[in-house]
Amino acid sequence: MNYSMIRFILGKMLLIEGILMLLPALVSLLYQERSGIWFVTVAVLLLVTSLVLGRKPKDMVIYAKEGFIVVALAWIFWSAFGALPFVLSESIPHFVDAFFETVFGFTTTGSTILTDIEALPKGVNFWRCLTHWVGGMGVLVFVMAVVPLSGKGSMFLMRAEMPGPTCDKLVPKARSTAKILYCMYLALSAVEVVLLLFGGMDLYNAVIHTFSTAGTGGFSSMNASVAAFDSAYIDGVITVFMLLFGVNFNLYFLLLLRNFKFVFKNEELRAYLGIVAGAVALITINILHIYGSPLRALRYASFQVSSVITTTGFVTANYELWPEFSKGILLLLMIIGACAGSTGGGMKVSRILILAKTIGKEIRQILHPKSVNVVKLDGKRVSDESTHGVYVYVICYLVILAGSILLVTVDNFDFTTNFTAVLTTLNNVGPGLAKVGPIENFSQFSYFSKIILSMDMLVGRLEILPMLMLFAPQVWRKKF
């Protein structure tokens, strides 16, 4: 284990977080708020900490185990330090609550413990939403795009953090891949800001709602979320961009290379769009009697479906009042999630495809024992290693889901609340059902449950293994 390199990378990461905190400090200054001083204070603390940790080691090589450990620790440290401005400004006085809210932000889960969001200082809410934007593509990927972290083995960092069954470099160097990803991410974000401005939003709201859309997070400046704007145009823009940010970013790179044929034949993309279209159609029909007009029903169905499958968490309607059939569809979408390589959470469409194809293969093998059957995705054979990885992920997912539900029952809430609270945090969705529904939040949970749910969010965002590696004794030994 290269402890010196772990320390060095963490030092660099905390330095970048400190620099990022100057942005909400600037917003506070523009709005003449006193909360800006606390962002500067924490930024200085992070600078000092980074200087202590950031001594360049002699051995710059890292391998998979260091990659997993760095990613897990980085997300915990960023969340812990990112919570300090909330506490110091007394916007969220208790550290556990502030940590919970910050984890909501960086993991792009998007629910909250706040009961009056509109009372927050502008600078504090800007930081809250900025955590979505940075966490959406990944804090390690963001730092790699800004500063070099490791000459050898940096791809292990991306593989440990990027969502999905596989992680491929777009170009030979991992840092160049990170830059390309963030350039595309920034370009899409800029377009959304402009379109929201055309819809009548002021610049501040356009920026923070873009942060939350791009990161598929869901934080808003309004207690009623996007519903507060009551605009079909704004709903439409955010719906489209939620879906766009739920697509594998590798496909956007292929579009830039004009490889249209591969993009349009991509099985995961077609399945993703098919699931969205089917869910929107079914829910629109099911809620038509509530809204009276097919267009209004379509508007609210498409927004909620896009928000849930991409795990964004924005709301424009209280779907808790919808028929059970519609709520059942949304619950399934929470589990499925967006595409691999996107900013969305959930199990990922690609995993669902691999599982479905594997079941089909097993059925064919039983019916025709002598036949040779392989699982293919996009015309290519899915390796046994990838299939095995999906099995391990699903088993770990179910164990963590069941264990977390059992632990949060100490608060004595109903089963729907406990189940959807764990499900939406583990899948980084945000709102659930019952006491954590679209017009409720997580403030009623005990500190113990909030810590459990915080860990669920981190586990879900990092796709389980990096967080589990922290607790594996053999990982910390000098040699395996």
N, C-alpha and C positions, 0 to 999 in steps of 0.2 A: 504494500500500500504506500503510495507516494503522498505522505501527509503534507509535505512542504508545498507540493503543487496544489493540493486541495485548499490549503490556507491561502496561497497566492491568488487562485481564481476567486475565492470568496471575498478576498480583499478588493479585487478589481470590481466585483459585482456591487459591493456596498458603496464603493466610490461612485459608480454610475447611478445608484439609487439616490445618493446624496445630491448629485447634479440634477436629477429629475425633480427633486423637491424644490428646487429654485423656481420651477414653473408655477406651481400653486402659490409660492411666495410672491411672485410677480403679479399673479391675478389678485391676490389679497391687497397688494399695493395699489393696483389700478382701481379697486373698489373701496379703498381706504379702510381696510379691515385690519384689526390688530392680530388676527390669527397668523398672519404672514411671518411674524417673528418666531413662531414655534417651528415653522418649516425650515427657517434658516438655522435655528438652534439644532434641530435634528440633522440637518445637512452637515453642519460642522462636526457633530458627533460621529457621523458616518465617515467623514473625511479623516478624522483622527484614527478611527478604527481601521480604516483601509490602509493607512500608513503603517500601523502596527502589524497588520496581517500581510501586507502586500510586498514583502521582500522577495525579490526574484530568486527562485531556487536554482540550484545547479542542474538538477535533473528535471527537464521540462516534459518528459514523456508521461502520458497517462493511458490507462487501458479501461476496459468496460467497467470494472468495479469502481475505479475512481470517478468515472463519468456518472454512474448511478448515485454515488454518495454526494458528489458536488451538487447535482441537480436537486436532490432531496433537501440537503442543508440550505442551499441557496433560496429555495422557496420558503422554507421556515424562517430564515433570517430576514428575508425581504418583508415577509408578512409581519414579523415581530417589530422590526424597526419602522415599517410603514404604518403601524398602529400608533406610534408615539405622538404624532401631531394631533390625532383625535383626542388622546388623553390629555395632552398638555393644553390644548385649546378648550378643554372641557366640553367638546362637542359630544364625545362619548367618554364619560369620566372613568369607567371601570376598564382595566386593561384587557380582561378576557372578552368583554363585549367589543372593544376596539380591535382586538386581534381577530375575532370572529368576523367583523365587518370587513377587515382588510383581506382576510382569506376569501370572503365572498367576492372581493374585487379582483385580486390577482388570479384566482382560479376561474374567473368569469362566471360565477354561479349566479350572481345578480339578485338574490333576495336581500333582505336587510333585517336589522334589529331596531331600526329607527322608526319612530311613530310620527315624526314631523320633519320630513326631509326638507321642506321649504324653509324651515327655520335655520338650516345650516348656513354658515358663512360661505360666500361664493368660492373662496380659495380652498376651503375644506372639501366642498362638493366636487370641485375641479380635480383635486387629488384623488378623491374617491372614484371618479369616473376614469381618470388617467390610468389607474391600476388595471382597469379592464383592457384598455388599449395595449398596454405593455404585456399583460399576462396572456392576452389572446394568442399571440404568435409564440409566446414563451419568453421568460425573462432571460434565460441563457442565450436564446437565439438573438434577442435584442442586444445583449451585451456583446456577443460575438460580432454583430454587425457594426458595432461602434469601435471596439478595441480588440486587438489580438490577445487571445487567452493562452493558446498553446500551439506550439509549432507542430507537435506530433500528437495525434490521438484526439483532436478536437471533434472529429466526427462522432466519437463516443458520447460527447455531450449532447449533440443533436439527437442521436438515437435514443438517449435516455429521456429526452424531454418532448420530442415531437410526437403528437398523437398518431395512433394507427398501428396496424400490424407490422408495417414496414416503414422505413425512412430512407429515402434515397437522396443523394446529392444531385442538384441540378447541374452543377459544374464540378470539376475535379476538386476544388478547394472548399472545405466546409464554411470558411468565413465568407467566401464569395457567394456561396449558396444563401447564407444568412442575409447578406446585403441585398441579393435579388429578391428574396422573400419579403423583406421589409420595404423595398422600393415599390413592389406591387401592392403591398398592404397600405402604404402611404398614399399611393395614387388613387386607389379605390376610396380611401377615407376622404381625400380631398374632394373627389367628385361628389360624395354624399353630402359633405358640408355645403357645397355650392347649391345642390338641389334642395336642401332643407332651408337655405336662405331664401330661395325662390318661393318657398311655401309659407313665408312670413315669420319664420323663427329668427330671433336675434342671434348674433354671432356666438355668444356664450352658450346658448342652448343648442345651437346647431353643432358646435364642437363637442360638447359633452355627450350629446345623444349619438353623435358619430362614434366617439370613443366606445360607447357601450354597444352600439350595433356592430362595429368592426371586431371587437373582442367577443362578440356574441355573449355579452354580459347581462345588461338589463338595468343598470343603475340609471336613475333619472333625477332631474331637479324638482320634479313634481310628485306630490303624494299619490296622485292618481295615475302616475306613469304617463305613457304616451296618450292615454285617454283624455288627459287634461287639455290637450290641444284641440280635440274634437274636429280634426281635419282629415277628410278622406285622402287628400293629396299627401299629407305627411305620413299617414298610415301606409299608403301605397309605396312611397319612397323607402320607408324603413322596412316594409315587407320584402321588397325586391333585394335590398342590400343585406338583410339577414340571410336570405337564401344564397346570395353571392358569396358571403363570407363563410357559409357552410360547405362550400365546394373545395375540393383538394386544390391547393395553390399550385401544385405541379402542373395542373391542367391549364392554368393561366399562363404559365411559362411556355407551355407547348403552343398555346394560342399565339403568343408573341413570335414564336418560331414558325408560325403558319402551318402547324401540324394539325389541321382541322379534322382530318379523318380519324386520327387516334382519339381526339377529344370526344367527338360525337359518338364513337363506338365504345367509349369507356363504360363498362358495365356498372360500376359503382355510381357514376353520375346519372345514368339512365334509371337505375333503381331508386336513387335518391329523389329525382324529379317525379318518378312514377308514384312513390309513396306519398309525396307531398300532394300531387294532383288527386290521387285517390282519397286521401284524408280530407282535403278541402271539399271535394264533391260530396262525400258522405255527410260531413258535418253541416255543410250548407243546407242540404235537404233536411237534415234532422232538426235544425234550429230555425227553419224558415217560418214556422208558426210564431216564433218569439219576435222576430224583427219585421214580419209582414212583407217586406220587399226582398226579392231575390238578390238584388245588388247589395243591399245592406247586410244580408246574411252572408253573402260571398266575401264582403269586405272584412267582417269580423272573423269569419272562419279562416280565411287565408292568413290574416295577421297572427291569430293564435296558433295555427298549425306551424307557420314559419318560425314563430318565436319558440315554440316547444321543441320542434325537431332539431333546430340549430342550438338549442339550450340557451337562448338569449335571455328570456325571462321578462321581456316587456309585456304589458297587457293593455288592451283597449276595451276589454269586456270581462265581466265577472263570470267566467266559464263554470264556476261552482254552481250557478243557477241553470246551466244547460242540462239537457237530458243525460241519463246515465250512459247511453250509447256514445255520445260525443265525448264525455269525460273518459270513457274507456279507451277511445281512440287516442286521445291526448296522452293518457297514461302509457300506452304502447310506444308512442312517439318519444316520450321521455327516455325510455329504455334504448330505443334504436339510436337516436342521436344523429349527428351530421356525418359528413364524409371524413375519411382518414386524411390527415394533412391539412385540415381546415382549422379554424379557430373554435369550432364547436366541440361539445362534449358528447357524452353518451357512449354506448358500446361501439359505435361506428357502423355505417352501412356495410363496409367491406367485410367486417367480422360476421355480420348477419348473413351476407352472401356466402362466405366460406363455410359457415355452419350449415346453411341450407343445402349447399352443393355437396358437402360431406355426408349429410343424411341421405341425399339422393344416391350418392356413390355406394353407401352401405346397403341400401335397398336393392340396387342393381346387382351388387356382389352376392347377396343372398339368393336373388332370383336366377342369376347366372354365375355360379361359383367359379367357372373356368375362365370367365372374361377378365380382361385387364381394364380396370377403371381408374381414372385419375381425376383429381379436382383441378379445374382450369378457371382462371379469371383473366378476362381480356385476351383469351386465346393462348395464354401461357400457363404452364403447369404450376400450381401452387406447391411449393416445396413442403416436405414433411416437417421441416423445422417451423415454417410459418403456421401450418395446421396445428402442430403441437403447441405453439405459442398461443393460439386462439383457445385451445382446450384449457390450458393453464390459466389464461386470463378469465375465462368464464367461471371456472371452479373457484378461483380466488374471489372473483366478484360476488358470487353467490354466498360464499362463506362470510365475507365482510359485510354484505347486505344483511344477512340473518343475524350476525353477531351485533351489529350496530343497532338494529331494531330492538334486540333484546336489551341492550344497554340503555337506550333512551326511554324505555318503558318505566324507568324509575320516576319519571315526571308524571306518570299516571294519566297520560292523554289517551284518547281513543286510538284504535288500531290504524284507521285511515290517516290520521295525523302523523303517527309514528312511522308508518310505512312510507308515506310520500315524502316526509321530511328527510328520511335517510336516502330514499331513491333520488330525490331531486338534488341533494348535496353530493351524493356519490357520482351522479351523472352531470353535475355542474349545471343544472337547469335553473333552479331558483324557486319560484312558487310551486306549491304542490296542491293538496286538497285539504278540506276541513280547516283546522286552525292555522295551517300554513298555505291557505288558498291565495288566489290572486289579489284579494283586497286585505289579506292578513300578512303577518310576518313571523319571524322566529324569536321575537323578544320574550315570549312567555316561557321559553325553555330555560332550565337551570344552567348554571355555569358548567356543571359536569357534562350535560348533554351538548352544550355549545362546543366544548373541547372535543367531544367525540365526533360531532358533525363537522368541525373544522378539519379534523384528521381525515374524515370521509371525503371532503372536498379536495384536499391535497392528494389523497390516494387516487381519486377519480381523475383529477387533472393530469397527474403524472402516470396514469395507466398502471397503477398498483405496484409494480416491481421496484421502482426506485425507493419508495417509502418502506416497503418490506425489507429491502436490503439494509436499511439503517439498523434493523433489529436482528440481523443475522450475525452471530459472533464470528463466524469464519471469515466474513468480509474484512473485519478489522485486523486480522492477523497480517504479519509481514508477508507471509506466503500462504497460498491456498494449500 
